[in-house]
Amino acid sequence: MLCAMQRKKVVRIGGGSGGYTLLRGLKNFDLDITAVFTSFDSGGSAGALREEFGVLPPGDVRRGLLALADEKQAEILRQLFEYRFKSSGSLGEHSFGNLFLLALRSVYGGEIEGIRKASELLNIKGRVLPVSLDQSHVHAILEDGTEVIGETNIDIPKHDGNLRIKDIFLDPPANIYAETDVAIREADLVVVGPGDLYSSIVPIFCVEGVKEAFARTKGKTVAICNLMTKWGETHGFACSDMIRELLRYSGLEKFDYVICNTGTVSEEILANYEKEKKYPMRCDATLGDYAGKVITGDFFSSADKARHDSEKIAKIISQL
């Protein structure tokens, strides 16, 4: 007889601010949470630490730890972890959170032990895992044949952002971290997104072993559509375009569920995003071709940025 108190195992796949928002909501429910992040960032503080110390870029792991941290300390921790040193010297533009993880890695002899110690110190609800411990870089092939090398050059394009990305791959190849493999296979729900499609989510599926873990997971699969398009990655995309690409790289035929926003955002916020060539991602009619069930609703937060409402999204996922 199954224990009635056994918690649902939820694995979230992705990175960036979208992951932070979702995880903050999920930790308020009685769930066994594992947050799996990409480990191939190449820009900013994380990229500089990767280059200088040969470590896995700590940026997304930092956000995951912060999102799952004890809520009583969350605001203080957020300000502390996101604090960036203003210096023309070696500390210039590094975030305290990244340096904190670097120090733990050095003291305890590796990324995983460092993350575990950080998890204990922050009293997080759940686990934070990298998709791989291997050093690799993201490569993108554009529709005109141009090759773009490095996550940061995809994230912040120096090329014509109108050009669509035709292929993403990792070089050198990377292998799935064993604990991450087990977490995906044993999950009750595997949630993909939201997040930058080609610089944050798709590279995870390019890790050797991830497709196989998805193919053998016993759980249901869920994809969350982005709220806004992104110049250089999903410019001109509808939600069905995003989900079709996720299916192509994941090897799945369909997601069991796709969550799609149908709410509207204020004209003021839209005007600000238009300056960055970002527009609402349409929940189009063909989305149903790629999901067992499409879940729609007003998922915009009332904040001054286009973000998902943590509580609304997390509540839906907890009930699936």
C-alpha positions as CSV (number, residue, x, y, z in Angstrom):
1,M,0.0,0.0,0.0
2,L,1.4,3.4,-1.0
3,C,2.0,5.9,1.8
4,A,-0.7,8.5,1.7
5,M,1.8,11.1,2.8
6,Q,4.3,10.5,0.0
7,R,5.0,13.9,-1.7
8,K,4.7,14.4,-5.4
9,K,8.1,14.6,-7.1
10,V,8.4,17.6,-9.4
11,V,11.5,18.2,-11.5
12,R,11.8,21.6,-13.1
13,I,14.1,21.9,-16.2
14,G,15.5,25.3,-17.4
15,G,17.2,28.4,-16.2
16,G,17.1,32.1,-15.8
17,S,14.5,34.4,-14.1
18,G,11.6,32.2,-15.3
19,G,12.9,29.4,-13.2
20,Y,13.3,31.7,-10.1
21,T,9.7,32.8,-10.4
22,L,8.3,29.3,-10.8
23,L,10.3,27.8,-8.0
24,R,9.4,30.5,-5.6
25,G,5.7,29.5,-6.1
26,L,6.3,25.8,-6.0
27,K,8.0,25.8,-2.6
28,N,4.8,26.9,-1.0
29,F,3.2,23.6,-1.8
30,D,3.9,20.2,-0.3
31,L,6.1,18.9,-3.1
32,D,9.4,17.2,-3.5
33,I,11.2,19.7,-5.7
34,T,14.3,19.2,-7.9
35,A,15.5,22.2,-9.9
36,V,17.7,21.2,-12.9
37,F,19.7,24.1,-14.4
38,T,21.8,24.5,-17.5
39,S,25.6,24.7,-16.8
40,F,26.9,26.4,-20.0
41,D,26.6,30.1,-19.4
42,S,29.5,32.1,-20.9
43,G,28.8,35.7,-20.2
44,G,28.9,38.2,-17.3
45,S,30.2,37.3,-13.8
46,A,29.4,33.6,-14.2
47,G,31.3,33.4,-17.5
48,A,34.3,35.3,-16.1
49,L,34.5,32.9,-13.1
50,R,34.2,29.9,-15.5
51,E,37.1,31.3,-17.6
52,E,39.4,32.2,-14.6
53,F,38.8,29.2,-12.3
54,G,37.5,26.4,-14.6
55,V,34.3,26.1,-12.6
56,L,30.7,25.5,-13.8
57,P,29.0,28.9,-14.3
58,P,27.2,29.5,-11.0
59,G,24.5,32.0,-12.1
60,D,21.5,29.8,-12.6
61,V,22.3,27.6,-9.6
62,R,22.5,30.8,-7.5
63,R,19.0,31.8,-8.7
64,G,17.6,28.3,-7.9
65,L,19.1,28.3,-4.4
66,L,17.7,31.7,-3.8
67,A,14.2,30.8,-5.1
68,L,14.0,27.7,-2.8
69,A,15.5,29.4,0.3
70,D,13.6,29.8,3.5
71,E,11.0,32.5,2.8
72,K,11.7,34.2,6.1
73,Q,15.2,35.1,4.9
74,A,14.4,35.4,1.2
75,E,14.4,39.2,0.8
76,I,17.6,39.7,2.7
77,L,19.2,36.8,0.8
78,R,18.0,38.2,-2.5
79,Q,19.6,41.5,-1.9
80,L,22.8,39.9,-0.7
81,F,23.1,37.3,-3.5
82,E,22.3,39.7,-6.2
83,Y,24.6,42.4,-4.9
84,R,27.3,43.2,-7.5
85,F,30.6,44.8,-6.5
86,K,31.3,48.1,-8.3
87,S,35.0,47.9,-8.8
88,S,37.5,48.4,-11.7
89,G,39.6,45.6,-10.1
90,S,39.2,41.8,-10.0
91,L,35.8,42.0,-8.1
92,G,34.3,44.3,-10.8
93,E,30.7,43.3,-11.6
94,H,30.9,39.9,-9.8
95,S,27.8,39.1,-7.7
96,F,28.2,38.1,-4.1
97,G,26.2,34.9,-4.7
98,N,28.5,33.7,-7.5
99,L,31.6,34.3,-5.3
100,F,29.8,32.6,-2.4
101,L,29.3,29.4,-4.5
102,L,32.9,29.6,-5.8
103,A,34.2,29.8,-2.2
104,L,32.1,26.8,-1.1
105,R,33.3,24.8,-4.1
106,S,36.9,25.5,-3.2
107,V,36.5,24.7,0.5
108,Y,34.5,21.5,-0.1
109,G,36.3,20.2,-3.2
110,G,33.7,20.4,-6.0
111,E,30.6,21.9,-7.4
112,I,28.1,19.3,-6.0
113,E,29.5,19.5,-2.5
114,G,29.5,23.3,-2.7
115,I,25.8,23.3,-3.8
116,R,24.9,20.9,-1.0
117,K,26.5,23.1,1.6
118,A,24.8,26.2,0.2
119,S,21.5,24.3,0.3
120,E,22.0,23.5,4.0
121,L,23.0,27.1,4.9
122,L,20.0,28.6,3.0
123,N,17.6,25.9,4.4
124,I,16.2,25.4,0.9
125,K,13.1,23.3,0.1
126,G,14.2,20.8,-2.4
127,R,17.4,20.2,-4.4
128,V,19.3,22.2,-7.0
129,L,21.3,20.2,-9.6
130,P,23.3,21.0,-12.7
131,V,22.3,19.1,-15.8
132,S,26.0,18.1,-16.3
133,L,29.4,18.6,-14.7
134,D,31.2,18.7,-18.0
135,Q,32.6,21.9,-19.4
136,S,31.0,22.7,-22.8
137,H,29.8,25.6,-24.9
138,V,26.6,26.1,-26.8
139,H,26.8,26.5,-30.6
140,A,23.9,27.8,-32.7
141,I,23.6,27.5,-36.5
142,L,21.5,30.3,-38.0
143,E,19.3,29.9,-41.1
144,D,21.9,31.6,-43.3
145,G,24.5,29.1,-42.2
146,T,26.3,31.4,-39.7
147,E,27.7,29.7,-36.6
148,V,27.3,31.5,-33.3
149,I,29.5,30.2,-30.4
150,G,28.8,30.7,-26.8
151,E,25.6,31.1,-24.7
152,T,26.1,34.8,-24.2
153,N,26.4,35.5,-28.0
154,I,23.0,33.7,-28.5
155,D,21.5,35.4,-25.5
156,I,22.7,38.9,-26.5
157,P,23.0,38.6,-30.3
158,K,25.6,40.6,-32.3
159,H,24.1,39.1,-35.5
160,D,20.8,40.0,-37.2
161,G,18.2,38.9,-34.6
162,N,15.6,38.4,-37.4
163,L,17.5,35.2,-38.5
164,R,16.0,32.1,-37.0
165,I,18.1,29.5,-35.3
166,K,18.1,26.2,-37.2
167,D,20.2,24.0,-34.9
168,I,21.8,24.0,-31.4
169,F,24.5,21.7,-30.2
170,L,27.2,21.4,-27.5
171,D,30.9,21.2,-28.1
172,P,32.6,19.3,-26.6
173,P,29.8,16.9,-25.8
174,A,28.5,16.8,-22.3
175,N,27.0,13.9,-20.3
176,I,24.1,14.0,-17.9
177,Y,25.0,14.2,-14.2
178,A,23.9,10.9,-12.6
179,E,21.7,12.3,-9.8
180,T,19.9,14.5,-12.4
181,D,19.3,11.4,-14.6
182,V,17.7,9.6,-11.6
183,A,15.6,12.6,-10.7
184,I,14.1,12.9,-14.2
185,R,13.4,9.2,-14.5
186,E,11.7,9.0,-11.0
187,A,9.7,12.2,-11.3
188,D,5.9,12.4,-11.1
189,L,6.0,15.6,-13.1
190,V,8.7,17.0,-15.3
191,V,8.2,20.7,-15.9
192,V,10.1,22.4,-18.8
193,G,10.3,26.2,-18.9
194,P,9.7,29.0,-18.9
195,G,13.0,30.4,-20.0
196,D,15.1,31.5,-23.0
197,L,14.5,28.8,-25.5
198,Y,17.9,28.4,-27.3
199,S,20.3,29.7,-24.7
200,S,18.8,28.2,-21.5
201,I,16.4,25.3,-22.2
202,V,17.4,23.6,-25.5
203,P,21.1,23.1,-24.4
204,I,19.9,20.9,-21.6
205,F,18.3,18.5,-24.1
206,C,21.6,18.5,-26.0
207,V,23.3,16.8,-23.1
208,E,23.9,13.2,-23.7
209,G,21.5,11.1,-21.6
210,V,18.8,13.7,-21.2
211,K,16.6,12.5,-24.0
212,E,16.9,8.9,-22.7
213,A,15.9,10.1,-19.2
214,F,12.9,11.8,-20.6
215,A,11.9,8.7,-22.7
216,R,12.0,6.6,-19.5
217,T,10.5,9.0,-17.0
218,K,7.4,7.6,-15.2
219,G,6.0,11.0,-14.8
220,K,3.8,13.4,-16.8
221,T,5.6,16.1,-18.9
222,V,4.6,19.8,-18.7
223,A,5.8,22.7,-20.8
224,I,5.2,26.3,-19.8
225,C,5.1,28.8,-22.7
226,N,7.1,32.0,-22.4
227,L,5.1,35.2,-22.0
228,M,7.2,37.3,-24.4
229,T,9.3,36.6,-27.6
230,K,13.0,37.4,-27.5
231,W,15.0,39.1,-30.2
232,G,17.6,36.7,-31.7
233,E,15.9,33.6,-30.3
234,T,12.1,33.5,-30.6
235,H,11.4,36.7,-32.6
236,G,8.1,36.2,-34.4
237,F,7.3,33.0,-32.5
238,A,3.8,31.9,-31.5
239,C,3.6,29.4,-28.5
240,S,3.2,26.5,-30.9
241,D,6.6,27.4,-32.4
242,M,8.3,27.2,-29.0
243,I,6.6,23.9,-28.0
244,R,7.4,22.3,-31.4
245,E,11.1,23.2,-30.9
246,L,11.1,21.7,-27.4
247,L,9.6,18.5,-28.7
248,R,12.2,18.3,-31.5
249,Y,15.1,18.5,-29.1
250,S,13.5,16.5,-26.3
251,G,12.5,13.6,-28.5
252,L,9.0,13.5,-27.1
253,E,6.0,13.2,-29.4
254,K,3.8,15.4,-27.3
255,F,3.8,17.0,-23.8
256,D,1.1,15.8,-21.5
257,Y,0.3,19.4,-20.6
258,V,1.2,22.8,-22.0
259,I,0.5,25.9,-20.0
260,C,-0.2,29.0,-22.0
261,N,-1.0,32.6,-21.0
262,T,-4.1,34.3,-22.5
263,G,-4.1,37.3,-20.3
264,T,-3.1,40.8,-21.4
265,V,-0.4,43.1,-20.1
266,S,-0.5,46.9,-19.7
267,E,0.3,49.1,-22.6
268,E,3.0,50.7,-20.5
269,I,4.8,47.4,-20.0
270,L,4.3,46.5,-23.7
271,A,5.9,49.8,-24.8
272,N,8.9,49.1,-22.6
273,Y,9.4,45.7,-24.1
274,E,8.9,46.9,-27.7
275,K,12.1,48.9,-27.2
276,E,13.9,45.6,-26.8
277,K,12.0,44.0,-29.8
278,K,10.1,41.7,-27.4
279,Y,6.3,41.0,-27.9
280,P,3.7,38.8,-26.3
281,M,3.9,35.2,-27.4
282,R,0.5,34.3,-28.9
283,C,-1.4,31.2,-27.6
284,D,-2.3,30.0,-31.1
285,A,-4.8,27.4,-32.2
286,T,-2.2,24.8,-33.4
287,L,-0.7,24.5,-29.9
288,G,-3.2,21.7,-29.2
289,D,-1.3,19.6,-31.8
290,Y,1.6,19.3,-29.4
291,A,-0.1,18.6,-26.1
292,G,-2.5,16.1,-24.5
293,K,-4.1,19.1,-22.8
294,V,-3.6,22.9,-23.2
295,I,-4.2,24.9,-20.0
296,T,-4.9,28.5,-20.6
297,G,-5.5,31.5,-18.3
298,D,-4.3,34.9,-17.2
299,F,-0.9,34.1,-15.8
300,F,0.7,37.6,-15.9
301,S,1.9,38.9,-12.6
302,S,0.9,42.4,-11.6
303,A,4.5,43.5,-11.4
304,D,6.2,46.1,-13.5
305,K,7.8,43.4,-15.7
306,A,6.3,40.7,-17.9
307,R,6.5,37.8,-15.4
308,H,4.4,34.7,-14.7
309,D,2.4,34.9,-11.5
310,S,4.3,32.5,-9.2
311,E,1.3,31.4,-7.2
312,K,-1.1,30.8,-10.1
313,I,1.4,28.7,-12.1
314,A,2.6,26.8,-9.1
315,K,-1.0,26.0,-8.0
316,I,-1.8,24.5,-11.4
317,I,1.3,22.4,-11.4
318,S,0.6,21.2,-7.8
319,Q,-2.8,19.9,-9.0
320,L,-1.7,18.1,-12.1
